[in-house]
């Protein structure tokens, strides 16, 4: 039976870097998804009232929301 070589410090650093990158990527995707849901729900509620939504975003944050019901 073959024995796997012991992990070197370089291999451990690469593994930790990959885990860190995946964690950060997952956090960014979750943040993006929840901001999308926030904007979509606000716009849908406005449309249900017969209005037209005005949405301003700065990056991932919704900075202004107004529902125009003329």
N, C-alpha and C positions, 0 to 999 in steps of 0.2 A: 504494500500500500504506500502510495506516495505521501510524503509529508509536505504540507504547505510551508513556504518560507515564512519566517517571522516578519512581522510588519516593521518596516523601517520608519524612522521619524518623518521622512518625506512622504511615505505612503499614508501615514496617519494625518499629516497636514492636508494632503489632497482630499482624503475622505471627509475631514472636518470642513474643508472649503466647499465641497459639493453639498454637504448637509446644510451648511449655512446659506448657500445660494438657493437651494430648494426652499428653505424656510422663508427667506426674504421674498422670493418669487410668489410663494403661496400667500403671504401677507398682503402683497401688492394686489394680487388677483382678487382676494377677498374684499379689500378696500374698494377696488374698482367696481366689483359686483354690487356691493351695498349702496354705493353712490348712484349707480345706474337704477337700482330699485327705488331709491328715494325720489329721484327725478321722475321716473315713470309713474309712480303712484300719485305724485302731486299733479302731474299733467293729466292723468286719467280722471282724477277727481274733478279737475277743472272742466274737462270735456263733458263729464256727466252733468255738470251744472249748466251746460250750454255755452261755456266760455272758451276763450282762446288763451292758452298759457304764454306768459312771457318769462323766460328763464335765462338767467345769466350765471355762468359758471366760471370759476377761477381755478384751473387745475381740476382737482377732484371735488371741490366744494361748491355747493350751490350758493351763490352770493346774493341772488335776488330772484324772487318768484312773485309773480302777480298774475291773477286770473281776470282777464278782461271779459266782462259779461255785459255787452251792449244791448 
